[in-house]
Amino acid sequence: MDNLVDRPDAAIPAPTAPGATLTGAGRAPLAGEPLTISNIPAGRQQIDDIDAQLRELLATRRDLSRQIQALRSAEGGPRIEHARENEIIAVWADELGPRGVEIAMAVLTLCRGAAGQP
Ligand SMILES: C=C(O[C@@H]1C=C(C(=O)O)C=C[C@H]1O)C(=O)O
């Protein structure tokens, strides 16, 4: 697929990965870096790419979280630690307000799962 991000410099090489996006500087965007688009399909492509990255990160986070929970359970501890979860929620709240709290709680719910649940 063609790169849909604005690339004023025609000499910029094509992205190496199919569907990969580049900044105007011809490199992959850094996390948190603002991206400028000039049409709706370009913006939607960016959003789809970001959503895919978020899903991958969530899967990695869930795997790590489950490993920690299993280690603690194996040591006879509780699978869930509310104090740690409250610290995490507070960070999200500081950054994003009430919606951050909702997202943090959804993330924690995903990562906790229930016994025998994916
Ligand atoms: C991963 C852990 O275990 C559980 C899962 C957490 C998480 O997904 O962030 C946080 C606290 C615990 O309820 C941990 O204690 O760090």
The ligand as a MOL file (V3000), in Angstrom:
LIG
                    3D

  0  0  0     0  0            999 V3000
M  V30 BEGIN CTAB
M  V30 COUNTS 16 16 0 0 0
M  V30 BEGIN ATOM
M  V30 1 C 0.6700 -7.5980 37.1500 0
M  V30 2 C 0.4160 -7.5860 38.4580 0
M  V30 3 O -0.6650 -8.2950 39.0030 0
M  V30 4 C -1.9980 -7.7920 38.9060 0
M  V30 5 C -2.2370 -7.1280 37.6140 0
M  V30 6 C -1.8830 -5.8180 37.4520 0
M  V30 7 C -1.7450 -5.2030 36.0840 0
M  V30 8 O -2.2110 -5.8270 35.1120 0
M  V30 9 O -1.1420 -4.1380 35.9750 0
M  V30 10 C -1.6140 -5.0170 38.5730 0
M  V30 11 C -1.7430 -5.5020 39.8370 0
M  V30 12 C -2.2200 -6.8750 40.0940 0
M  V30 13 O -3.6030 -6.8520 40.4100 0
M  V30 14 C 1.2790 -6.8380 39.4020 0
M  V30 15 O 1.1220 -7.0010 40.6090 0
M  V30 16 O 2.1330 -6.0730 38.9530 0
M  V30 END ATOM
M  V30 BEGIN BOND
M  V30 1 2 1 2
M  V30 2 1 2 3
M  V30 3 1 2 14
M  V30 4 1 3 4
M  V30 5 1 4 5
M  V30 6 1 4 12
M  V30 7 2 5 6
M  V30 8 1 6 7
M  V30 9 1 6 10
M  V30 10 2 7 8
M  V30 11 1 7 9
M  V30 12 2 10 11
M  V30 13 1 11 12
M  V30 14 1 12 13
M  V30 15 2 14 15
M  V30 16 1 14 16
M  V30 END BOND
M  V30 END CTAB
M  END
